[in-house]
């Protein structure tokens, strides 16, 4: 009989998780954010390491499927007609995507607009039957979504995070998860961040000291 409890090497200390109560959450691994020709690439924000991150996410997904962990994909979505009614909100003002769409409407396919290429989850991580794709319209994967409902329905306790971007949507969702009583774990080399390296280090310091645990793909693989 396969062990349900496993000990993962992590910072600031190792953490024991129950596989039957664990889920992998891939955040915003969409063409718009991590693929050549997508909106982030057009802005000049696509990092060189993104291809390594994609491959590491693919490996993590393979591990999750073999271990029969619950798999969730969060994805950011703009609905153009809906956004017209949200002009007097901070998210509308701060959203680079909405601003970009306003300036370059002909580039709609590159953005995370519902029904377009940019919104789709990348081919390397194509969801399978029984895996969950949850649309969100802000940085937080819990606000206005069914994520918490599904997690509680499956008695999930441990959340393993991967994807984009570490210091925006992953961090926002992870902090909320912690406050809801989940145990958040970030597999750091399956994530990509926005901005300078010190921003990544700042987020990692905050997560491991106040909100969760940090591990690597290699250390995660060792226990399977």
N, CA, C and O of each residue as an XYZ file, in Angstrom:
896
protein
N       0.844     -1.198      0.000
C       0.000      0.000      0.000
C       0.883      1.254      0.000
O       1.820      1.367      0.790
N       0.572      2.179     -0.887
C       1.380      3.386     -1.009
C       1.180      4.299      0.194
O       0.067      4.445      0.700
N       2.275      4.911      0.645
C       2.198      5.835      1.774
C       1.366      7.053      1.406
O       1.466      7.575      0.296
N       0.551      7.496      2.342
C      -0.226      8.718      2.103
C       0.530      9.930      2.627
O       0.429     11.018      2.060
N       1.285      9.750      3.703
C       2.041     10.861      4.282
C       3.477     10.846      3.768
O       4.148      9.814      3.788
N       3.938     12.010      3.306
C       5.318     12.124      2.839
C       5.953     13.378      3.439
O       5.280     14.376      3.696
N       7.250     13.298      3.651
C       8.008     14.422      4.198
C       8.769     15.096      3.063
O       9.571     14.461      2.378
N       8.509     16.386      2.871
C       9.153     17.141      1.802
C      10.207     18.073      2.394
O       9.929     18.825      3.327
N      11.409     18.016      1.847
C      12.450     18.968      2.237
C      12.034     20.359      1.770
O      11.712     20.554      0.598
N      12.041     21.315      2.681
C      11.559     22.659      2.342
C      12.195     23.685      3.259
O      12.840     23.345      4.251
N      12.004     24.934      2.913
C      12.379     26.052      3.783
C      11.107     26.698      4.322
O      10.122     26.796      3.591
N      11.099     27.141      5.575
C      12.207     27.183      6.531
C      12.413     25.872      7.284
O      13.382     25.734      8.031
N      11.501     24.898      7.094
C      11.651     23.596      7.710
C      10.923     22.576      6.844
O      10.053     22.948      6.055
N      11.267     21.284      6.979
C      10.554     20.255      6.217
C       9.069     20.257      6.584
O       8.688     20.675      7.677
N       8.246     19.788      5.660
C       6.813     19.731      5.923
C       6.275     18.364      5.512
O       6.601     17.856      4.439
N       5.457     17.779      6.368
C       4.790     16.515      6.064
C       3.419     16.811      5.479
O       2.636     17.566      6.056
N       3.135     16.210      4.327
C       1.821     16.398      3.713
C       1.141     15.048      3.524
O       1.797     14.008      3.464
N      -0.173     15.084      3.432
C      -0.965     13.903      3.103
C      -1.348     13.997      1.628
O      -2.001     14.955      1.214
N      -0.947     13.016      0.843
C      -1.206     13.063     -0.594
C      -2.694     13.119     -0.906
O      -3.113     13.801     -1.841
N      -3.486     12.407     -0.127
C      -4.932     12.381     -0.370
C      -5.587     13.723     -0.088
O      -6.729     13.960     -0.483
N      -4.854     14.607      0.602
C      -5.395     15.932      0.925
C      -4.576     17.047      0.275
O      -4.557     18.181      0.752
N      -3.902     16.701     -0.820
C      -3.023     17.669     -1.487
C      -3.494     17.948     -2.908
O      -4.046     17.079     -3.583
N      -3.262     19.179     -3.343
C      -3.606     19.579     -4.710
C      -2.490     20.429     -5.289
O      -1.848     21.207     -4.583
N      -2.269     20.266     -6.588
C      -1.344     21.122     -7.326
C      -2.152     22.248     -7.950
O      -3.198     22.004     -8.553
N      -1.672     23.481     -7.809
C      -2.352     24.619     -8.421
C      -1.390     25.318     -9.377
O      -0.403     25.922     -8.959
N      -1.698     25.223    -10.656
C      -0.936     25.935    -11.678
C      -1.609     27.280    -11.919
O      -2.789     27.345    -12.265
N      -0.853     28.340    -11.735
C      -1.409     29.691    -11.818
C      -1.020     30.353    -13.141
O       0.163     30.524    -13.438
N      -2.017     30.718    -13.920
C      -1.856     31.579    -15.111
C      -0.788     31.111    -16.099
O      -0.064     31.926    -16.672
N      -0.695     29.808    -16.294
C       0.236     29.293    -17.310
C      -0.459     29.351    -18.671
O      -0.848     28.335    -19.246
N      -0.596     30.568    -19.151
C      -1.336     30.852    -20.376
C      -0.410     31.422    -21.445
O       0.644     31.981    -21.142
N      -0.819     31.271    -22.689
C      -0.012     31.767    -23.804
C       0.340     33.239    -23.656
O       1.459     33.647    -23.967
N      -0.603     34.033    -23.187
C      -0.388     35.480    -23.062
C       0.791     35.810    -22.165
O       1.486     36.802    -22.386
N       1.019     34.984    -21.154
C       2.010     35.310    -20.133
C       3.367     34.628    -20.323
O       4.395     35.193    -19.948
N       3.385     33.425    -20.897
C       4.643     32.666    -20.878
C       5.087     32.150    -22.246
O       6.019     31.351    -22.329
N       4.438     32.591    -23.310
C       4.798     32.118    -24.641
C       5.292     33.249    -25.537
O       4.849     34.392    -25.419
N       6.213     32.913    -26.430
C       6.659     33.856    -27.450
C       5.456     34.310    -28.277
O       4.620     33.499    -28.676
N       5.383     35.599    -28.523
C       4.270     36.139    -29.291
C       3.082     36.526    -28.446
O       2.133     37.132    -28.945
N       3.120     36.181    -27.151
C       2.051     36.566    -26.238
C       2.216     37.999    -25.768
O       3.208     38.660    -26.076
N       1.246     38.462    -25.031
C       1.219     39.857    -24.591
C       2.431     40.235    -23.738
O       2.971     41.330    -23.894
N       2.864     39.351    -22.843
C       4.032     39.671    -22.016
C       5.300     39.756    -22.861
O       6.188     40.561    -22.580
N       5.378     38.935    -23.879
C       6.509     39.006    -24.803
C       6.495     40.337    -25.553
O       7.541     40.960    -25.734
N       5.328     40.769    -25.984
C       5.209     42.038    -26.704
C       5.601     43.223    -25.824
O       6.103     44.233    -26.317
N       5.367     43.090    -24.519
C       5.751     44.150    -23.579
C       7.241     44.104    -23.230
O       7.756     45.012    -22.578
N       7.923     43.058    -23.661
C       9.340     42.908    -23.328
C       9.571     42.379    -21.931
O      10.649     42.571    -21.367
N       8.573     41.710    -21.358
C       8.657     41.234    -19.977
C       8.891     39.730    -19.858
O       9.027     39.207    -18.752
N       8.938     39.040    -20.991
C       9.128     37.594    -20.955
C      10.573     37.271    -20.572
O      11.511     37.720    -21.231
N      10.745     36.493    -19.508
C      12.084     36.191    -19.005
C      12.713     35.007    -19.749
O      12.015     34.128    -20.255
N      14.041     35.011    -19.801
C      14.773     33.952    -20.501
C      14.510     32.575    -19.891
O      14.489     31.568    -20.599
N      14.310     32.540    -18.574
C      14.154     31.246    -17.910
C      12.767     30.640    -18.075
O      12.498     29.566    -17.538
N      11.885     31.310    -18.807
C      10.502     30.842    -18.870
C      10.390     29.454    -19.495
O       9.519     28.680    -19.100
N      11.248     29.120    -20.459
C      11.179     27.787    -21.066
C      11.549     26.697    -20.068
O      10.973     25.609    -20.092
N      12.511     26.983    -19.189
C      12.852     26.031    -18.126
C      11.696     25.873    -17.151
O      11.417     24.770    -16.680
N      11.031     26.971    -16.853
C       9.876     26.934    -15.950
C       8.757     26.098    -16.565
O       8.125     25.300    -15.873
N       8.512     26.277    -17.849
C       7.477     25.491    -18.535
C       7.798     24.000    -18.456
O       6.923     23.186    -18.159
N       9.053     23.647    -18.723
C       9.445     22.235    -18.656
C       9.313     21.696    -17.232
O       8.866     20.564    -17.042
N       9.691     22.478    -16.245
C       9.556     22.041    -14.854
C       8.092     21.880    -14.462
O       7.744     20.961    -13.720
N       7.242     22.762    -14.952
C       5.801     22.628    -14.699
C       5.266     21.353    -15.344
O       4.426     20.665    -14.764
N       5.747     21.043    -16.530
C       5.328     19.812    -17.211
C       5.715     18.580    -16.384
O       4.929     17.642    -16.252
N       6.922     18.593    -15.835
C       7.378     17.477    -14.997
C       6.538     17.390    -13.727
O       6.137     16.301    -13.317
N       6.274     18.535    -13.107
C       5.453     18.556    -11.892
C       4.056     18.010    -12.172
O       3.504     17.262    -11.365
N       3.493     18.382    -13.302
C       2.165     17.886    -13.669
C       2.187     16.373    -13.875
O       1.253     15.674    -13.483
N       3.233     15.884    -14.477
C       3.389     14.440    -14.686
C       3.450     13.708    -13.349
O       2.822     12.663    -13.177
N       4.204     14.260    -12.408
C       4.287     13.670    -11.061
C       2.914     13.663    -10.406
O       2.498     12.657     -9.830
N       2.215     14.785    -10.496
C       0.893     14.915     -9.874
C      -0.087     13.893    -10.440
O      -0.855     13.280     -9.699
N      -0.055     13.718    -11.745
C      -0.972     12.762    -12.372
C      -0.662     11.330    -11.963
O      -1.576     10.547    -11.702
N       0.607     10.984    -11.905
C       0.986      9.628    -11.500
C       0.612      9.363    -10.045
O       0.236      8.251     -9.676
N       0.722     10.412     -9.227
C       0.388     10.281     -7.802
C      -1.103     10.452     -7.543
O      -1.569     10.315     -6.411
N      -1.852     10.757     -8.617
C      -3.303     10.958     -8.535
C      -3.681     12.106     -7.589
O      -4.677     12.038     -6.869
N      -2.858     13.156     -7.614
C      -3.202     14.365     -6.867
C      -4.257     15.144     -7.642
O      -4.339     15.049     -8.867
N      -5.058     15.909     -6.920
C      -5.992     16.814     -7.579
C      -5.190     17.912     -8.278
O      -4.210     18.421     -7.735
N      -5.617     18.266     -9.479
C      -4.912     19.278    -10.262
C      -5.871     20.401    -10.630
O      -6.956     20.173    -11.166
N      -5.438     21.620    -10.326
C      -6.229     22.811    -10.643
C      -5.397     23.750    -11.512
O      -4.200     23.935    -11.292
N      -6.055     24.330    -12.494
C      -5.443     25.364    -13.321
C      -6.223     26.658    -13.124
O      -7.416     26.720    -13.423
N      -5.558     27.681    -12.626
C      -6.173     29.003    -12.565
C      -5.789     29.752    -13.826
O      -4.653     29.659    -14.291
N      -6.735     30.495    -14.379
C      -6.365     31.314    -15.533
C      -7.076     32.657    -15.493
O      -8.253     32.762    -15.148
N      -6.316     33.674    -15.858
C      -6.792     35.052    -15.884
C      -7.582     35.274    -17.168
O      -7.152     34.882    -18.253
N      -8.741     35.906    -17.028
C      -9.606     36.101    -18.187
C     -10.154     37.523    -18.208
O     -10.605     38.049    -17.190
N     -10.103     38.129    -19.387
C     -10.783     39.400    -19.634
C     -11.993     39.112    -20.519
O     -11.883     38.413    -21.527
N     -13.139     39.652    -20.136
C     -14.315     39.641    -21.004
C     -14.601     41.094    -21.356
O     -14.974     41.886    -20.491
N     -14.428     41.438    -22.617
C     -14.420     42.853    -22.996
C     -15.709     43.586    -22.631
O     -15.654     44.717    -22.148
N     -16.846     42.974    -22.848
C     -18.107     43.653    -22.533
C     -18.245     43.874    -21.031
O     -18.756     44.901    -20.584
N     -17.780     42.892    -20.262
C     -17.859     42.994    -18.802
C     -16.943     44.087    -18.282
O     -17.324     44.842    -17.387
N     -15.733     44.181    -18.833
C     -14.757     45.143    -18.330
C     -15.212     46.591    -18.530
O     -14.778     47.484    -17.802
N     -16.080     46.824    -19.510
C     -16.571     48.178    -19.753
C     -17.326     48.732    -18.545
O     -17.414     49.946    -18.360
N     -17.866     47.836    -17.733
C     -18.629     48.245    -16.553
C     -17.767     48.354    -15.299
O     -18.281     48.620    -14.213
N     -16.472     48.153    -15.443
C     -15.576     48.155    -14.279
C     -14.518     49.251    -14.366
O     -13.457     49.150    -13.749
N     -14.809     50.284    -15.126
C     -13.793     51.318    -15.357
C     -13.422     52.080    -14.089
O     -12.304     52.585    -13.985
N     -14.324     52.174    -13.134
C     -14.044     52.917    -11.902
C     -13.608     51.975    -10.784
O     -14.095     52.065     -9.657
N     -12.691     51.078    -11.105
C     -12.154     50.148    -10.110
C     -10.628     50.190    -10.174
O     -10.063     50.446    -11.238
N      -9.956     49.943     -9.052
C      -8.487     49.977     -9.062
C      -7.889     48.917     -9.973
O      -6.857     49.148    -10.603
N      -8.532     47.756    -10.045
C      -7.984     46.708    -10.903
C      -8.006     47.134    -12.368
O      -7.058     46.872    -13.108
N      -9.083     47.785    -12.784
C      -9.175     48.267    -14.166
C      -8.045     49.244    -14.459
O      -7.430     49.201    -15.524
N      -7.782     50.120    -13.501
C      -6.751     51.144    -13.693
C      -5.346     50.534    -13.699
O      -4.490     50.938    -14.485
N      -5.118     49.557    -12.814
C      -3.780     48.974    -12.671
C      -3.491     47.830    -13.655
O      -2.335     47.449    -13.839
N      -4.521     47.295    -14.274
C      -4.333     46.143    -15.153
C      -3.605     46.532    -16.434
O      -4.119     47.308    -17.238
N      -2.413     45.992    -16.617
C      -1.662     46.254    -17.844
C      -2.371     45.660    -19.057
O      -2.335     46.221    -20.152
N      -3.016     44.518    -18.840
C      -3.689     43.861    -19.946
C      -4.832     44.682    -20.497
O      -4.974     44.819    -21.712
N      -5.650     45.229    -19.612
C      -6.774     46.054    -20.047
C      -6.268     47.313    -20.729
O      -6.814     47.740    -21.746
N      -5.221     47.908    -20.166
C      -4.625     49.102    -20.770
C      -4.066     48.787    -22.159
O      -4.257     49.551    -23.105
N      -3.373     47.647    -22.268
C      -2.789     47.229    -23.542
C      -3.876     47.011    -24.588
O      -3.725     47.410    -25.743
N      -4.970     46.377    -24.178
C      -6.070     46.115    -25.097
C      -6.686     47.412    -25.604
O      -7.061     47.519    -26.771
N      -6.786     48.403    -24.707
C      -7.330     49.693    -25.112
C      -6.468     50.394    -26.150
O      -6.980     51.049    -27.058
N      -5.150     50.251    -26.008
C      -4.223     50.913    -26.937
C      -4.038     50.135    -28.241
O      -3.860     50.720    -29.309
N      -4.084     48.808    -28.132
C      -3.795     47.966    -29.298
C      -4.888     46.905    -29.486
O      -4.623     45.713    -29.336
N      -6.099     47.328    -29.809
C      -7.201     46.367    -29.938
C      -6.952     45.294    -30.996
O      -7.522     44.206    -30.917
N      -6.108     45.589    -31.982
C      -5.810     44.613    -33.035
C      -4.948     43.454    -32.518
O      -4.789     42.442    -33.201
N      -4.390     43.607    -31.304
C      -3.558     42.554    -30.712
C      -4.353     41.685    -29.739
O      -3.775     41.019    -28.880
N      -5.652     41.693    -29.875
C      -6.519     41.003    -28.917
C      -6.154     39.524    -28.765
O      -6.276     38.973    -27.672
N      -5.712     38.879    -29.839
C      -5.407     37.448    -29.772
C      -4.221     37.151    -28.865
O      -4.081     36.030    -28.377
N      -3.366     38.143    -28.635
C      -2.172     37.962    -27.811
C      -2.465     38.087    -26.322
O      -1.655     37.695    -25.481
N      -3.633     38.636    -26.007
C      -4.010     38.899    -24.623
C      -4.837     37.762    -24.044
O      -5.226     36.831    -24.749
N      -5.096     37.858    -22.750
C      -5.885     36.836    -22.071
C      -7.379     37.168    -22.154
O      -8.093     37.129    -21.152
N      -7.832     37.493    -23.359
C      -9.244     37.792    -23.607
C      -9.968     36.485    -23.903
O      -9.501     35.675    -24.704
N     -11.095     36.287    -23.261
C     -11.839     35.033    -23.381
C     -12.100     34.696    -24.850
O     -12.572     35.522    -25.631
N     -11.772     33.442    -25.193
C     -12.009     32.976    -26.545
C     -10.855     33.173    -27.501
O     -10.964     32.832    -28.679
N      -9.742     33.723    -27.015
C      -8.593     33.988    -27.877
C      -7.382     33.151    -27.453
O      -7.336     32.609    -26.348
N      -6.401     33.061    -28.362
C      -5.208     32.240    -28.140
C      -4.498     32.580    -26.836
O      -4.079     31.677    -26.111
N      -4.358     33.851    -26.530
C      -3.625     34.264    -25.342
C      -4.222     33.766    -24.046
O      -3.511     33.601    -23.055
N      -5.520     33.526    -24.043
C      -6.206     33.084    -22.825
C      -5.989     31.605    -22.551
O      -6.147     31.159    -21.415
N      -5.634     30.845    -23.565
C      -5.546     29.394    -23.438
C      -4.360     28.962    -22.575
O      -3.300     29.588    -22.590
N      -4.563     27.887    -21.829
C      -3.467     27.267    -21.085
C      -2.490     26.667    -22.100
O      -2.911     26.089    -23.103
N      -1.203     26.803    -21.843
C      -0.190     26.368    -22.810
C      -0.323     24.875    -23.122
O      -0.761     24.085    -22.286
N       0.065     24.515    -24.336
C      -0.093     23.143    -24.796
C       0.634     22.116    -23.956
O       0.173     20.983    -23.824
N       1.768     22.499    -23.383
C       2.547     21.568    -22.549
C       1.794     21.143    -21.292
O       2.117     20.118    -20.692
N       0.799     21.920    -20.895
C       0.053     21.632    -19.664
C      -1.431     21.435    -19.943
O      -2.260     21.697    -19.072
N      -1.774     20.984    -21.128
C      -3.186     20.834    -21.488
C      -3.936     20.030    -20.432
O      -3.574     18.884    -20.163
N      -4.971     20.605    -19.829
C      -5.730     19.891    -18.796
C      -6.385     18.625    -19.347
O      -6.822     18.583    -20.497
N      -6.440     17.611    -18.513
C      -7.101     16.360    -18.862
C      -8.445     16.263    -18.155
O      -8.754     17.041    -17.253
N      -9.226     15.296    -18.584
C     -10.520     15.062    -17.945
C     -10.309     14.789    -16.457
O      -9.418     14.030    -16.075
N     -11.127     15.408    -15.634
C     -11.006     15.243    -14.189
C     -10.152     16.293    -13.524
O     -10.077     16.345    -12.296
N      -9.499     17.141    -14.322
C      -8.730     18.267    -13.785
C      -9.549     19.539    -13.921
O     -10.410     19.637    -14.795
N      -9.289     20.496    -13.074
C     -10.176     21.650    -12.937
C      -9.534     22.922    -13.479
O      -8.407     23.265    -13.122
N     -10.262     23.608    -14.337
C      -9.837     24.902    -14.863
C     -10.763     25.959    -14.279
O     -11.974     25.922    -14.494
N     -10.187     26.895    -13.544
C     -10.980     27.917    -12.865
C     -10.575     29.291    -13.367
O      -9.414     29.688    -13.266
N     -11.540     30.006    -13.906
C     -11.292     31.355    -14.410
C     -11.328     32.360    -13.267
O     -12.157     32.263    -12.363
N     -10.425     33.317    -13.321
C     -10.424     34.399    -12.344
C     -10.295     35.723    -13.080
O      -9.829     35.775    -14.218
N     -10.708     36.772    -12.426
C     -10.696     38.079    -13.071
C      -9.924     39.115    -12.270
O      -9.993     40.316    -12.529
N      -9.195     38.615    -11.296
C      -8.280     39.458    -10.540
C      -7.093     38.597    -10.126
O      -7.035     37.420    -10.482
N      -6.152     39.161     -9.385
C      -4.935     38.423     -9.033
C      -5.201     37.233     -8.110
O      -4.449     36.258     -8.116
N      -6.256     37.314     -7.332
C      -6.567     36.328     -6.299
C      -7.405     35.186     -6.878
O      -8.487     35.411     -7.421
N      -6.894     33.965     -6.754
C      -7.607     32.810     -7.277
C      -8.837     32.417     -6.493
O      -9.615     31.575     -6.942
N      -9.029     33.020     -5.315
C     -10.201     32.702     -4.501
C     -11.348     33.692     -4.693
O     -12.517     33.316     -4.599
N     -11.020     34.945     -4.959
C     -12.050     35.975     -5.049
C     -12.920     35.750     -6.287
O     -12.423     35.728     -7.413
N     -14.217     35.584     -6.061
C     -15.163     35.452     -7.160
C     -15.058     34.155     -7.938
O     -15.521     34.079     -9.076
N     -14.448     33.118     -7.336
C     -14.304     31.830     -8.025
C     -14.833     30.693     -7.146
O     -15.245     30.904     -6.005
N     -14.808     29.492     -7.706
C     -15.253     28.303     -6.968
C     -14.076     27.513     -6.393
O     -14.257     26.376     -5.958
N     -12.885     28.091     -6.383
C     -11.700     27.347     -5.943
C     -11.846     26.805     -4.528
O     -11.637     25.613     -4.301
N     -12.194     27.646     -3.589
C     -12.315     27.213     -2.195
C     -13.398     26.144     -2.048
O     -13.238     25.196     -1.279
N     -14.486     26.295     -2.776
C     -15.588     25.327     -2.730
C     -15.111     23.944     -3.167
O     -15.397     22.944     -2.509
N     -14.383     23.897     -4.280
C     -13.868     22.614     -4.762
C     -12.855     22.022     -3.794
O     -12.902     20.826     -3.505
N     -11.941     22.841     -3.290
C     -10.911     22.339     -2.382
C     -11.526     21.746     -1.123
O     -11.111     20.681     -0.667
N     -12.497     22.424     -0.571
C     -13.138     21.923      0.653
C     -13.976     20.677      0.355
O     -14.058     19.768      1.182
N     -14.586     20.637     -0.805
C     -15.370     19.463     -1.191
C     -14.499     18.212     -1.255
O     -14.949     17.117     -0.917
N     -13.257     18.381     -1.687
C     -12.323     17.255     -1.779
C     -11.464     17.098     -0.526
O     -10.535     16.291     -0.502
N     -11.773     17.865      0.503
C     -11.048     17.794      1.778
C      -9.552     18.061      1.594
O      -8.708     17.406      2.205
N      -9.249     19.036      0.739
C      -7.858     19.394      0.471
C      -7.322     20.296      1.584
O      -8.008     21.202      2.057
N      -6.102     20.028      1.982
C      -5.463     20.767      3.078
C      -4.144     21.417      2.641
O      -3.775     22.480      3.141
N      -3.442     20.777      1.711
C      -2.113     21.229      1.284
C      -2.170     21.671     -0.178
O      -2.643     20.932     -1.040
N      -1.686     22.876     -0.445
C      -1.713     23.431     -1.791
C      -0.294     23.625     -2.299
O       0.504     24.323     -1.673
N       0.020     23.015     -3.423
C       1.351     23.110     -4.023
C       1.256     24.030     -5.230
O       0.564     23.720     -6.200
N       1.953     25.167     -5.172
C       1.812     26.213     -6.181
C       2.933     26.172     -7.215
O       4.094     25.908     -6.904
N       2.533     26.447     -8.465
C       3.467     26.586     -9.583
C       2.874     27.603    -10.551
O       1.674     27.876    -10.513
N       3.723     28.168    -11.425
C       3.175     29.024    -12.476
C       3.662     30.452    -12.479
O       4.807     30.744    -12.133
N       2.759     31.345    -12.883
C       3.095     32.753    -13.097
C       2.011     33.659    -12.479
O       0.832     33.311    -12.545
N       2.348     34.726    -11.925
C       3.705     35.167    -11.622
C       3.889     35.124    -10.118
O       2.965     35.431     -9.365
N       5.084     34.743     -9.676
C       5.332     34.514     -8.256
C       4.934     35.699     -7.400
O       4.283     35.529     -6.368
N       5.318     36.901     -7.816
C       5.108     38.084     -6.975
C       3.813     38.827     -7.286
O       3.604     39.939     -6.802
N       2.946     38.220     -8.089
C       1.637     38.842     -8.336
C       0.539     37.830     -7.978
O       0.076     37.798     -6.838
N       0.123     37.010     -8.943
C      -1.032     36.146     -8.708
C      -0.745     34.974     -7.775
O      -1.609     34.580     -6.992
N       0.472     34.410     -7.853
C       0.785     33.316     -6.929
C       0.815     33.831     -5.500
O       0.186     33.252     -4.614
N       1.536     34.908     -5.275
C       1.632     35.444     -3.914
C       0.268     35.854     -3.376
O      -0.053     35.564     -2.224
N      -0.532     36.521     -4.189
C      -1.852     36.972     -3.735
C      -2.733     35.791     -3.367
O      -3.388     35.804     -2.325
N      -2.755     34.772     -4.213
C      -3.578     33.589     -3.957
C      -3.052     32.801     -2.770
O      -3.831     32.296     -1.961
N      -1.734     32.693     -2.663
C      -1.111     31.948     -1.565
C      -1.403     32.586     -0.214
O      -1.714     31.883      0.748
N      -1.308     33.898     -0.134
C      -1.607     34.580      1.134
C      -3.057     34.335      1.545
O      -3.345     34.093      2.717
N      -3.955     34.398      0.583
C      -5.368     34.153      0.881
C      -5.560     32.706      1.336
O      -6.315     32.437      2.270
N      -4.870     31.779      0.670
C      -4.960     30.370      1.050
C      -4.538     30.162      2.502
O      -5.202     29.449      3.254
N      -3.437     30.786      2.884
C      -2.955     30.705      4.264
C      -4.021     31.201      5.237
O      -4.275     30.572      6.265
N      -4.634     32.320      4.908
C      -5.647     32.909      5.786
C      -6.916     32.060      5.856
O      -7.684     32.162      6.813
N      -7.132     31.231      4.851
C      -8.280     30.321      4.848
C      -7.971     29.000      5.549
O      -8.853     28.155      5.703
N      -6.722     28.822      5.972
C      -6.366     27.621      6.718
C      -5.668     26.534      5.925
O      -5.461     25.433      6.436
N      -5.301     26.823      4.689
C      -4.552     25.854      3.887
C      -3.053     25.959      4.177
O      -2.578     26.977      4.681
N      -2.317     24.896      3.852
C      -0.861     24.873      3.975
C      -0.269     25.109      2.583
O      -0.278     24.193      1.761
N       0.246     26.312      2.294
C       0.764     26.596      0.957
C       2.246     26.226      0.814
O       3.065     26.519      1.686
N       2.562     25.581     -0.302
C       3.936     25.201     -0.619
C       4.238     25.666     -2.041
O       3.468     25.389     -2.962
N       5.345     26.365     -2.223
C       5.746     26.818     -3.554
C       6.912     25.965     -4.047
O       7.928     25.831     -3.365
N       6.755     25.396     -5.227
C       7.872     24.711     -5.889
C       8.572     25.777     -6.720
O       8.156     26.082     -7.838
N       9.624     26.332     -6.170
C      10.153     27.605     -6.654
C      10.622     27.579     -8.110
O      10.434     28.558     -8.832
N      11.227     26.477     -8.549
C      11.721     26.459     -9.929
C      10.647     26.079    -10.950
O      10.945     25.829    -12.117
N       9.397     26.040    -10.491
C       8.265     25.925    -11.420
C       7.511     27.253    -11.495
O       6.374     27.308    -11.962
N       8.159     28.318    -11.030
C       7.519     29.639    -11.055
C       8.407     30.649    -11.774
O       9.620     30.471    -11.882
N       7.778     31.701    -12.259
C       8.493     32.828    -12.853
C       7.929     34.096    -12.229
O       6.747     34.158    -11.890
N       8.781     35.108    -12.079
C       8.337     36.347    -11.445
C       8.425     37.501    -12.428
O       9.004     37.376    -13.507
N       7.846     38.621    -12.040
C       7.924     39.857    -12.823
C       8.919     40.787    -12.146
O       8.889     40.947    -10.926
N       9.804     41.405    -12.933
C      10.710     42.406    -12.380
C      12.069     41.860    -11.994
O      12.456     40.762    -12.395
N      12.789     42.655    -11.202
C      14.157     42.327    -10.816
C      14.218     41.151     -9.847
O      13.219     40.776     -9.233
N      15.417     40.578     -9.725
C      15.619     39.399     -8.888
C      15.336     39.686     -7.416
O      14.877     38.800     -6.695
N      15.601     40.900     -6.961
C      15.378     41.205     -5.544
C      13.896     41.108     -5.185
O      13.556     40.864     -4.027
N      13.015     41.296     -6.163
C      11.578     41.160     -5.912
C      11.220     39.706     -5.627
O      10.406     39.419     -4.750
N      11.827     38.805     -6.365
C      11.639     37.372     -6.113
C      12.124     37.010     -4.720
O      11.429     36.315     -3.978
N      13.316     37.477     -4.360
C      13.883     37.159     -3.048
C      13.024     37.707     -1.921
O      12.877     37.072     -0.877
N      12.461     38.879     -2.136
C      11.582     39.483     -1.131
C      10.338     38.631     -0.903
O       9.926     38.407      0.235
N       9.747     38.159     -1.997
C       8.552     37.315     -1.890
C       8.884     36.006     -1.187
O       8.131     35.558     -0.322
N       9.994     35.394     -1.548
C      10.383     34.126     -0.932
C      10.622     34.286      0.562
O      10.234     33.426      1.352
N      11.257     35.381      0.946
C      11.477     35.660      2.371
C      10.138     35.748      3.101
O       9.963     35.158      4.167
N       9.209     36.479      2.524
C       7.903     36.671      3.160
C       7.137     35.359      3.251
O       6.554     35.045      4.289
N       7.138     34.593      2.162
C       6.396     33.330      2.164
C       6.945     32.378      3.216
O       6.189     31.871      4.045
N       8.243     32.133      3.192
C       8.793     31.102      4.081
C       8.786     31.511      5.548
O       8.819     30.649      6.426
N       8.744     32.796      5.824
C       8.721     33.238      7.221
C       7.319     33.488      7.771
O       7.120     33.463      8.986
N       6.347     33.729      6.891
C       5.030     34.133      7.386
C       3.844     33.387      6.786
O       2.780     33.351      7.404
N       3.986     32.793      5.609
C       2.798     32.267      4.941
C       2.892     30.827      4.451
O       1.865     30.240      4.111
N       4.083     30.235      4.399
C       4.135     28.890      3.842
C       5.527     28.307      3.773
O       6.382     28.593      4.611
N       5.744     27.480      2.758
C       6.989     26.738      2.608
C       7.486     26.835      1.166
O       6.703     26.991      0.229
N       8.804     26.738      1.013
C       9.437     26.784     -0.300
C      10.194     25.477     -0.514
O      10.972     25.059      0.343
N       9.967     24.835     -1.654
C      10.731     23.641     -1.998
C      11.184     23.744     -3.454
O      10.855     24.704     -4.153
N      11.938     22.747     -3.898
C      12.388     22.707     -5.289
C      11.772     21.493     -5.979
O      11.294     20.567     -5.324
N      11.791     21.513     -7.286
C      11.256     20.373     -8.030
C      12.045     19.108     -7.711
O      11.463     18.032     -7.574
N      13.358     19.230     -7.592
C      14.196     18.066     -7.289
C      13.821     17.456     -5.944
O      13.694     16.237     -5.831
N      13.645     18.289     -4.928
C      13.272     17.777     -3.608
C      11.855     17.216     -3.609
O      11.563     16.261     -2.890
N      10.986     17.800     -4.404
C       9.616     17.290     -4.508
C       9.616     15.926     -5.197
O       8.908     15.014     -4.773
N      10.409     15.790     -6.257
C      10.477     14.533     -7.014
C      11.000     13.379     -6.159
O      10.580     12.235     -6.330
N      11.910     13.680     -5.245
C      12.576     12.635     -4.465
C      11.606     11.795     -3.647
O      11.885     10.630     -3.363
N      10.487     12.363     -3.269
C       9.568     11.651     -2.372
C       8.529     10.842     -3.141
O       7.644     10.240     -2.533
N       8.625     10.821     -4.459
C       7.669     10.052     -5.266
C       8.366      8.882     -5.966
O       7.722      8.122     -6.690
